[in-house]
Amino acid sequence: MLKIKINKFCLKGIRGVKTDCPVDLNGKSILLYGESGTGKSSISDVFEWFFYDKVGHLSGEEISRSGVLEALRNITLSPDRKSSVSIEFNNTSLNSTKDIYLKGNSLIADYSNNSTGFKDLLKEFQNENFILRHDKLTEFVLSRKGEKLESLSNIIGFSEITKVKSVLKKSLNELLRMVKNKGYDNLIQAQQSHLIEYLNKNIVSEEQYINTINDLVKPLGLNFKIVNLADIDKTLNSVKTPDNTEKIKLQSFYVKIQDFASSLESKINDLKKSYKSFYKQYQKILNDIDMFQKIALSDLLTEGQRILKEGLFVEDQCPLCLQDKNREDLLKELDIRLKKLEKFNNERRTLDDLKSSLKSELNNLHPILKSILADKNLSLKDNDALKGMCDILNTQFIDYSTALNADIAKLTSIKAPEELGFNKNALDRVLEFCKESVNQITSSMGNDLILKISSKAHLSNIAYKQIKQFKKEEDVLKSQINSMKLVYKEFVKRQQENLQSFLTLFSKDINDLYQFMNPGENVNGIELIPFEKDDELIGLTLQYQFFKNRVKPPHKYLSESHLNCLGIAYFLTSVRVFNKGIGFLVIDDVISSFDSNHRARFSDLLINKFSDYQIILLTHEKNWFDYVENSVKGRKWIVGSIKWSDELGTHLEEPPENLKERIENNIKKGNVESLGNDIRKYLEFLLKQIALNLRVKVEFRFNNKNEDRMSHELLTCLLAELKNQNNSDFKPPREVIIRLLDELFLGSKESHDSSFVPALGDFKAFWDDVEELEKLFFCSSCGKFISLDYFDKVANEVRCSCSKKHYFWKV
């Protein structure tokens, strides 16, 4: 797979760049030096913005998206001018410009390339990291265990696996909750008590139950024997009468209510406890305005994201405000904002989980009461008091359901726990009423043997069937639980094995890179170690061997410089492992807190271990710049300096050899774009070298202002110095200088408005004179300028290093 590299990028009117700042790379790495304040970080900023549509240090609640665009757009630009970042890749179909411009009263940003290939590239970049700044060096190393896990999980897709695991665990917990809420042991025990009451025996098997029923009905003198459960119903049907049937049905009705009331009594405390937890979380969100607003905003953004993803709104507009907006950009922004709101969503999910648990408990009880209320026996005149008590219980259930159905998004208040609960007196009266009613029916049977036997057989049959049903339900659920436990256990096992395998390889690469930068020190065996709690992976920590002891975390013993090395090792390992498409890196000022040894080893690491990557290396450390510049000689790196001026703002001062090569290539191709500026820049470099070596007298200036001297001043001072020498050898140089003073305006035509348009011939003449001046003061044999450092006191001559080029000189 061809990795994406950069052939050229150009900044126009963006950040510190006032006009334009083109950088030709042709896939090569580049080393750039810039003092603080020159706008060096503008380069890393615009790369981050181009690919991620954000700038880390410009994000936050106080800076909106339009505020970021304002910060990126050079403040000196007139309203009609665009700011832009143009990038040309080694795959030309991906070339694109990202503009910032005013549309109405709003700043808009968009790409010139709308191809599928380019959009796919941007999506791919979202999962890859190629920018490293000093403030991000130790972000992963010093982050919390959970943050380390989240950082890696999002990159390797482990978070998706965790989501699947969460679904499995949630399903398992739901099954366990169903078994707990049902309370099968209590339900079975209650029916078992009924069997003892009706049959005077503890029934433990179906065979025993059938034999006991046969004994019970023996006095009836039936001419057949019960051999299975179906025969029991057949027996009861053969002896029933309308009057007996009604009494038995009413008796079983009261027993059903009595069983329900008894089970409800045992579950009231659990219900109250669940509601209290739900109410507390509900109020926490409702009373925290900021949290509430964030959750409401998250709901809105989630719905907007769904509408866009499902294609329900396909225009390049915001579906809410209808302002023009690229659909892909909008989806990207929604994703970023939703991630920032994740902690508030966790609060919402906690509420939803508590709500689900409480709802499960209610659904296990309320339907039974509803079925009782729907039973025609409750409408009997004798049951008016019972109906009233059941209505009271139903109202209390409805209060719980109302609280559960409250819409927090509408700021709906719910009753406090002390306002709810079940009326214990009403429950006791229900139990007492049903018990008395059952006893009255039993007493009314008198000496009616058939009715008494039928009643006991009917009620025991209901109890036994209930026991069978409860056991069957419980067995099904327990079977599902066991299966889910096996699936969950195996999933967790595979998850842990795969994660450990990845962490082992990942840790080895981090350790290898760290050892390269810190050879022979007492820190090695660096490992990422997972933290688990209750089968849940909750975080990662970095562990290492320090003087033969295994220790953690890193900052317990490591110095700032060593922590930075560890941060770099992590970043570069991440690049190797995760970056499938990106073939370039932007490294911005990361060695500020490094000692000299680590600086050298870091540059060696980049140059030798990452030579297959295109590296854009930025620094304001002059000594390190000089070291790296020397190290990359002969390795096809581009070396340059970033400058700032009132006229151009941030601009690139390329090495003269690169600039000269581009000028000559453009002249050959007849390309006049930027040719004048390039020739002027090269002339300034040339004049500074000549003035330095001949110690030409110029006006005194403080510090770096000497670097900003312009060609006209240097040419004028050099001409005055040569005239002062009164040497006929300097006649040709003086003539060239006079011509260059006339031609200087060609070098600034592109920066100023003018009706004069220079032709290629004008630039050729300008360049010929620059080259002639160079030949007069530069020796191609030794590669040195003539200099007073090589002054011959005997011959009174200023010479080059090899003495082939020399002039008489008065000192």
N, C-alpha and C positions, 0 to 999 in steps of 0.2 A: 504494500500500500504506500503510495506516494504521500509523504508528510508535507503539510502545508508550510511553505516558507515565503518570505517577503522579498520581492524584487525592488519595490520602491514604496515609500510612504511620503505624504506631503500634508503639512498642516497649514491652514490658511485662516487667519483671523481667529485663532482659537487659543484660549488661555493666554500665555505671554506672547504668542506670535501675532504681530500686527499685520504683516503682509502675507508672505508665504515662506514656508521652510521645507523645501524638498530634500529628501534623503534617498540617494540611489544605493541599493544594497546588492542587487543581483544575487540574492540568496546567501550573501556573505554575512559574517558576524561583524559587529561594530562596537568599538570602545569609544565612549563619549565622556569628555571631562567638562564640567561646568561648575563655576563657583556658586555658592549659595546666593539665591536671588536672581540668577540668570534665567530661570524658567526651565531648568533641566527636567523636573518632575512633570512638566507639561506632557512630555512624551509618554510616560507610563500612564498618566491620567487619561489621555485620549485613546490609548490602546484598550484600557479597561472600559471606557465608555463605548468605544466602537463595538466591542464584542459582547460586553455584559450589560450595556445600556445603563450603567451606573458608575459612580466614582466613590469608592469606599469612604474616603475622608470628607466627602461632600454630602454624605447621606445623614439622615436623622430627621427627627420630627420638626426641627426648625427650618429645614431646607426641603421644599417641595420639589417635584420633578421640574417645574418651570424654573425654580430657583437654581437647580443644578445646571440647566441650560444657560441661564444668565451667567453663572459662574464660569462656564466653559467658554462662552462667547467673549472674545476680547472686548473690553469695555470701551475702547476708543473707536470701534467700528460705527459707521453711519448706519441708520436703520435699513437702508436699501441693500446693504452688503451681506452676503452669506458668510458664515463660518463653516469650515468643512475639514474633514479628515478623509484623505484618499489613500487607499491601500491597493497596491498591485501585487498579486501573488504569482507563484510559479505555475499555478493553474489560472490562466487568463480569464476563464469563464467565471471566476469568483471575484474578479476585480470590482471594487465598489467605492463609492463616495458617500459619506454620511454628512448631511448638511444640517446646519441650524439656521433658521431664517424666521423673519416675522411674517405672520399671517394674521391680518387684523391687528389686534392688540396682544396676541399671544405668540410665544416662541414655539416653533414646530421643529421636530427633528425627523428625518427619514433617510432611507438608503436609496441610491440610484439603481442598485441591482435587486430586482424582485424575482429572480429565477429560483426555481425549486432547489437547485444545487447550493446556492448561496444561503437560502433559508435553512437548509439542512446543516450547512457549516455552522451557522450561528447556534442552532440547537445543540450541535456536538460540543461547541465551546462551553456551553452551560455546565457540562459535567467535567470539564478539564480546567486546570489552573496553570497559568504560564507566567504570572506576574508575581514577583517577590520584592517587597519593600522592607525597609528596616523595621518599621513599626509592626510588621506581621511576622518577623523572624521567629519569635518564640511563642506565637499565638497558640499553636497546637501543643508545643512542649509544656507550657505552663497552664494550659486549660484544665478544667475539672474533668474527672473521670467520664462523666456523662457527656460532656462536650466533645471529648476525644472520640467517644463512640459515635456520636451523632455526625461528627465531621467525616469520619471514615465510612460510616454506614451510607451516607448520602452519595458518596463517590462510588463505592463498590456495589451499590444496589442492595446492600445488606438490610437497609430499612424496609425494602419491599418484602424480604423474607421475614423480617420481624413482624410486619403487618399480617402476613399469613399465619405466623405463630400466634399472634394476638387473637385472630379470628378463631383458631383452634382452641385456644385457652378459654376464650369467652364462651364458646359452645360447650366446652367441658364444664365450666363453672355454672352455666345455665342448667345443665342436666343435674349437677349436684344440688343446685338451688331448688329445682323442681322436687327432687327426692326429699330434701329437708323440709320444704314448705308443705308437702303432702303429709309428712309425718306418718308414714306407713305403719311403723311399729305401734303407734298409739291407736291408729284406726283399726288395725287387726286385733289389737288387744281388747278394744271396746266391743268388737263383734264376738270375740272369743268369750268375753264375759256374758254376753247375751246367750251364747250356746250353753254355758254352764247354768245360767238362770233358767233356760227353757228345758234343758235336757238333763241337768244335774250331773253332767260329765264334762271333762276337759277333752275336747275332740282334737285328735292329732293326725288323723288320716281319713281319707274318703271312705274306706272300707268300714272303719269304726263308726263314722257318721251314718252310713246307710244301715248298718246293723242296729244302731241306736234308734233310728227312725222306725225301723221294723218293729222294735220292741215297744215304741211309743204307740203305734197304731194297732198293735195286736188286739187290744180290747174291742176294736171296731168290728172284728170278725170278718175282715176282707178275705176274698177267695183267691188272692194272688200275693206274691212276695215282691217287695221292692228290691231290684238288683242294680239300679243305676239312678243317677240324679233325675233323669227325665221321668222316671217312674213316680217320683215324689209329687211332681206337679199333677200327674195323672191321678194319683191317689187322692190328692186334695180336691181336684175337680169332681171326683166321684161322690164325695160326701158333702159338698158345699150346698148351702141354701141361700137365697137372696138376703135374708136377715143376718145370717151368720157372716156372709161375705162382707157386708157393709161394716159390721162390728170389727172384723179382722182387719179390713183396710184402714179403718179409723185408728185402730190400735197401732198398726204399722206406721201410720202417718205421725202419730205422737212420738213413737220410738225414733223415727227419722229426725224429727225436730230436736228431740232430746240428745241424740248423737251429735247433731250439728252444734247445738249450744254448748255441749261439753267440750268439743274440739275447739270451738271459738274461744272459750274461756282459757284454754291452755295456750292459745296463740296471740292473745291480746297484747301481752308484753312485747313479743317480737315485733308485732305490727307497730306499736307505739315507738319502739326503739328505731325501727327503720324510718318512720315518718320524721322523727326528731333529727336524724342525720340528713334526710332530704331537705327538711325545712331550714336547717342551719346553712347548707350549701346554697339553697335558693336565696336566702336573705343575704348571704355573703356577696353574691353577684348583684342582687337587686340594690343593695345599699352602697356598693362601690361604683360610682357613676362612671369612672374611667374604664373599669373592667367591663361594665355593662355596655358602654358605647363601643368598646373594642369588639366584644362578642357580636353586637348588633351589626357592626361594620363587617365583621368576618362573614356573617350570614349573607349580607348584601353582596360582598365580593364573591363568595362561593356560588351564589345564585347566578351572578354575572358570568363567572367562569363557566358554569354549566351551560348557560344559554349559548355562549360562544363556541364551546367545545362540541356541543350537539348540533351546531349549525342552524340554530333557531334564529340567529341574527348574523348575517353574512356581510353586512356593509362595513367599510373602513371607517367606523364611527364608534363612539362610546354608546352602548345601548341605553344608558341612563340619561346622559346630558346631550347626546347627539352631536357632540363636537367631533370634528374630523380627527381620526386616530387610526393608524395602521393596526389591523386586527391582530397580527402576530405580536406586535409590540405591546398591545394592550394585554394579551394573554400572558406575556412574559412579566409585565408589571404586576398583574394580578397574582401570579405565582409568588413573586418576591414579597409582596405585601402580606399574602396569606401566611407565608413562612414566618414573618415577623410577628404575626398574631397568634402563633402556635401555642404559646403559653396560656393565652386567654381561652383558646379552644380546649385546652386540657381541663380548665375549670368547668367549662360547659360539658365536656365528656364525663367528668366526675358527677355532675348533676344528673346527666342522662343515665349513668350506671345506677345511681341511687334510686332514680325514678323507676327504672326497669325492675330493680329488685323489689321495690314496694308494690309495683303493679302486679308482679308475679304472685306476691302474697295475697293481694286483694282478689285476683282472678281465681285463686284457689278456694276462696270462701264465699264471695258475693254471689256467684251463680247458683250456689246451693240455696241461699236464702231467697233468691229470685224464684227458684223452682217451688219453694215452700209457699211463697206469696201467691203463686199462680195455681196452687192446688185448690180444687173446689171445696175440699174439707175445711179450709180456713174460713170459708164464707158461712159456715154453719153458725146459727145464732149462739150456740154454746161456746163458740170460739171467738166471740167478739173481743174479749179481753186479750186473748192470745194474739189476735191479728193486730191489736193496738201495740202490743209489745214488739211484735215482729216489724211493724212499721217504724217504730223508734230505732230498732237496730238497722233497718234499711236506710233510714235517714243518716245515720252515723257512717255507714258505708259510702253513701253518696257524698258526704262531706270529704271523705278521703279521696274519692274519685275526682271530685271538683278541684281539689288541690293539685292532683296529678295532672289534670287537663288544663291547668292555668297556663297562660301564655306569658312567659317572662318578658318576651319582646315587647309586650303591650303594658309592661310595668304592673301587671295584675298582682294584687296582694293575695296571700293565702293565710288561712287560720294558723295560729300558733299551736304547738303540740298540746298545751294545757287547755285549749279550746275544743280539742277533739278527744277521741278516746271513746270507749264503750261504757254505756250505763250499766254498771255492775248489778244494780237492783233489778233492772229490766231483764237482764240475763238470768239472774237467780229466779225471778218470777216465771220466766219461760220454762226453766228446768222443773220448778216445783209444779207448775200447771200441767206439764206433760206427764210428769210422774204420777200425779193424782188422777189424771184422765186415764192413763193406762191401768191403774189400780181399779178405778171405777168400772171400766169395761170388763176387766177380769172378774170383779165381784159380781157383775150383772150376769155372768155366765152361769152362776149358780151350780146346779148339779147336771148341767148339759154336758155329758161326757164327750159327745161328738164335737161340740163347739170348743171345749177346752183343748182336746187333742188337736183339732184343726188349727186352733190359734197357735199352740206351741209349735206344731209342725211348720205352719206358714212362716212364723217369725224366725224360727231357727233356720229355715230354708233361705230366707232373705239374708240372715247373718252369714250363713255358710257361703252363699254365692258372693256376698260382699268380700269375704275373706279371700276367696279364690280370685276375684277380680283385682283386689288390692295386691295380692301376691304376684299375679300375672303382670300388672302394670309395673310393679317394683322390679320384677325380674327383667322386663324389657328395658327399663331405664338403666338398671345396673349393668345389663349386657352392653347397652350403648355407651355407658360410662367407661366400662372396661375396654371396649374397642377404641373409644376416643383417647383413653389414657395411653393405650399402646401406640396409637398414631402420633399422639403428642410427644410421647417419650422418644419414639424413633425419629420424629422430626427434630426435636431438640438435640438428639445425639448427632444426627447428620449436620445440623446447623453448627454445633460446637466443633465437630471434626473439620468441617470446611473452613470455618473461621480460624481455627487454630493453625491449619495448614497455611492459610493465607498470611496470618500474623507471623508465622515462623519465617517464611520467605521474605516478607516485607521487612521484618526486624533485621534479618541478615544483611539486606542491602543498606539499611540505615547504618548499621554497625560498620560495614565495610567503608562507607563514605566518611563516617566520623573518624575511623582509624586512619584513613588517608590524610585527613587534616590534622590529626593528633597522634602521630606515630610514637610508639615507645612510652606512652603515658599509662597511668594506672586506672584507666577507665575503658572497659570493653564489655563484650557480651550484652550489648543493649537489646532489650526485648520489650515488645508490647504485650502486656499481660491482661487478660480479660477478668472483670469482676462480675460475679454472679450473686443473686439473692433470690431464693425460692424459685430456682430454675430460670430466672430472668437475668439476661445479660444487662447489667446496669451501667457498665463503664469500662474504660481501658486506662491502664497506667503504664508509664515507662519505667522499666527496671533495668539496672545495670550492675556490673561487678566493679566495685571500688575497693582497691587494695584487698582483693580476694573475698570481699564481703558483698552479698547481694543486697542492694539498697534501692529505695524509691522514696519520694519522687525525685526527678532530676535536680531541682533547685536546692535539694537538701545539702549537697556538697559542691556542685559544679559552679564555677565562676560565670560571670556574664558572658565572657568571650567563649567559654566552652558551651554554654547554653545556646549561644548564637550558632555555633558549629553544629550542634544537634538539630537546631531548627532548619538550617540549610540542608543537612543530611536528610531530614524528613521531606522537605520540599522537593529536592532533586529525586529522591526515591519515588515520591508521588508522581512526579513528571514521567519517570521511566515506566512505572506500572500502569498509570491511568491514562496518560495522554496518547491516545491512539492516532489522532489526526493532526495535532499541532506539532510542528517541527521547529518552533522558535520559542525563546524565553526572553522575558524582559526583567532584568535584575537592577533595581534602582537603589543605589546608596546603601548597601547592606553591611559595609565593613567598618562603620564608624566606631563601634565598640570592640573591634578586634585588635589583638596585639599584633606586632609586625610579623611574627612567625606564622600566625593563623592567616594573615592577609596573603602572604606568599603562597601558602598551601592551598588556600581557596582558589586563587587564580590558576594555580597548577591543576587543581581538580577540574575547573571549568574547561580549561584548554585541552587537557589530556583525556579526561574521562567523558566529556560531553561534546567532543569534536563533531559528532553527527548532528548536533543541534545548531541552529542559527541563534546566536546570543546577542541581545542588545543590552550592553553593559554600561550603566550610568554611574558616575561617581563625582564627588567634589573633593576627594582626597588626592592631592597632587602627587605625593610620593608613590601611592599605590598605582595611580594612573601611569606614572613613569615606569613602574615595575612591569605592569601588564603590557604596556606599549612595547617594551623591550622583549617581553616573552612571546608576543604574537607576531614578531617580525618573521616574514617568510611563511606565514600560515594563512595568507589571504584575508586577514582581518582588515577592516577599514577603521582608521583612527581619526577622531576629530574632536573639536572643542565647541561647546555651546556658549554663545555670547549674548549680551543684551545691549541694545542701543535705543535711543529715543526714536530713531527713524524706523528701525525694523522690529523693535521688540526682541523677543527671543529668536535667535537664528543660529544656524550651524556654520562654524568655521571649519571647513574641511582641511585635511592635510593637503599641502600644495600639490603633491604628486597625483592625488585623486582628482583635484580640481583641474589640474593641467590636462590630465587624460580626458576628462569630460569636455573641456574646451576644444581640444584638438578633434575629438570625435564629432562634436556638434558642428564644427567648421567643415569637416569632411562631408557630413550628411546635409549641410546647408540648413541646419536647424538654428534659428536665431533666438528662440525662446530662452530667456534667462542668460543669454550669452554675454550681454553687456555687464550684468551684475557679476558673473563669474570671472570675467577678465579683470574687472575692478578689484575683486577680492584677491585675486592672484597678484595683482600689481601691488596691493597694500602689503601682502606678505613679503614680496620681493624687496620693496623699499625699506621695510622694517629691518630685514636682514642686512641690507647694504648700510643703512644708517647706523645699525648696531656695530657692525664690524669696522666701519670707518670713523665711528664716534662723531657722527654729524651732530652739530650743535642745534638743538631744538628747544623750544620754550619749556621751562620746567613745569612738570605736573606731578601731582601726588599719585603714588601707588598705581592702581590698575588703569588710571586714566591714560597712562602712556600707551596702553594696549589699544586704545580707541582712536589713535591718530589716523587721520585721513590722508589719502594719496596726494592731494594738492599741497598740504603743508609739508609733507615729506619730500615731494619733488622740489618744492621751492627751496627748502633748507639744503637739500643735496646739491642743487644747482649753485646755490650761494657758496657752498663749501668747495665745489670744483672750480668756480671762478676765482676763489681766494687762492687756490693752488697755483693759478697762472701757468698751467702746464699744457703744452700743445697736445700731449697725449689724451687730454680730456676733452678735446674738441668734439669727437664723435659722441661721447656720452652726453655732452651739453646739448648737442643738436637733437638727440633722441629725447632728452628730458623736455626740451621746448615743444617738440611735436606731441609728446604725451600730455603736457599741460593743456594743449589745444584739444586733444582727443578725449580728455577725462569725462566730458559731458556724455559721451556714448555709454559710459558705464553706469550712468544714473538715469538714463531715459526711461527705463522700465519701471522706475520707482516714482516717477513724476509725470504729471499730465503735460503733454506737448503735442503740437501738430506735426513736429518733425519725426519721421519714422526711419531709423537707420536701416541700411541695407546690409547684406552679408559682406559686401566689399568693404564697407566702413569698419565692420568688426575685424575683418582680416587685417586691414591696415593697422588698427589699434593693437591687435595681437602680435603682429610682426614687430612693432616697436617695443612691446613688452619683452618679447623674446630677445631682441637685439640688446636691450638694456641688461637682461640677465646674462647674456654671453660676455658682455663687457666686464662684469663684476664676479662672474661665477666660473670656476674651472671645472670642466667636465672630466678632466683626468683624475683629479684627487677628490672631486665632489665637495669642494669647499669654496666659500666666498673669499675674495681677497680681504685681508683683515690686518689691522694694526697689531694683532697677536703674532703675526709672522713678519713684523717690520725688520728690514735689513738696515742696521745702523750705519754700516760701511757705505753701502750704495745709496742710502736714503730712499729706499723703495718699500712700498707696501705690496705684499705678495699674498699668493694663495699658499696652501700647505706644501705643494710640490714645487713651488717657485716658477712654474711654467707661465703663469699669468702675473704680471707685475707692472707697477706704475711708479714714477718718481713722486715722492710725497714729502712735503715740508711738515715738520712737527714743531 
